[in-house]
Amino acid sequence: MITVKLFKNNNDITAFEISGHANSGPYGYDLVCAGVSAVSFGAVNAIIELCQIEPIIEQGREGGYLHVTLPIQLEKEEHVNTQLILRTMIISLETIEREYKQFIQIKEN
């Protein structure tokens, strides 16, 4: 199962962690894993490209783990934009969770 943990401070997302494997299909054909990867990496790439900030990124060498932490001090526009991107990511992940709840779970810490 894929577990998505959201870390918040005053309702703002400060970090997220994605771990595990969906195992919803054969290796290389796992649609849930591919969807979660595409959504999460797309969000991280958008933060780097559009907001011009470098989050702290930790990845597992063989996949199955991604931890992203936003810098503590962000300008107001950077903060607003990163929150919008991360909330968009969460909406996409919740859509996947609704359809494939046996393979993915989203939690808030």
N, C-alpha and C positions, 0 to 999 in steps of 0.2 A: 504494500500500500504506500502511496505517496502522502506524506504529511507536510502541510504548509503551515508554518507558524508565523504569525504576524506580531511584531513587537511595536507597541504604541506608547506615546507619551502625550497626554491631553488630547486624545483622539487623533493625533498625527502619527503616521507610520514612520518609525525610526529605523526599522530593519525588518527583514523577512528571511526565513530559512525554509528551504525545500529539501526534503530527504526521503529516501526510499525509492522503490520501483513499483510501478503499477502492476506489472505482470498480467496485463490484460490481453496480451497476444504474444506470439513468438518474438524473440529478440530481432530487432530491426523492423518489426511490424506492429509495435505497441502504440496504438493511436493515442491512448491517454498520456503515456509518457512523452510522446512527440508533441502533443498539444500543450502540455504543461511546460515543456522545455521551450517551445516556440514563444509562448506568451511571456514567460519569465525572462528569457534572454532578450526578447524584443523590448521589454520594459527597461531592462538594465542598459541596453544599447541606446534607447531613446533618452534616458537620463544623461548618459555620457555625451551624446551628440547634441541634443537640443538644449540641455541645461548647462552644458560645459562644466560639469563637476565630475569628480572621480570618487565614486563610492568605494568603500572597502569591500572587496570581494574575496570570498573563500570558496574554493571548489574542491570536490572530491576528484581524485585523479582518474577514476574509472566511472565517473558519472554518479548519479544518485545523491548528490549533495551540492547545494548552493546556499551560501549565506551572504547576504548583502546588507551593509550598514551605511546609512547616509552620514555625511560629515555633520558634526555637531552644529557648527555655525554656518548657516546659509543666509544669503541675502533674501529679502522678502519675495522677490520674483522667482528666485531659484526654489525657494520653499514651496510656493504656490504651485509651480510647474511640476516639481517632483511629486508632490502629493496627488496632483491630477493624474500623472502617469501611473503611480502606484495604485491609486483607486481604480483606474481603468484595468490594470492587471488583475486586481482582486475580482472585479466584476466578471472578467473572462474566466478566471479560475473557478468562480462560483458557478458559472454556466456549465463548465466541465463537471464540477462536483454534482450538480443536479442530475445530470445524465448518467454519471458513472460513480455514484457514491460508494460503491463497493471497492473502488480503486484509489480514491483520493479523499482526504479529509482536511478541512481548513480550520485552524484554531487561532485564537487570540491569546497572547500572553500578557 
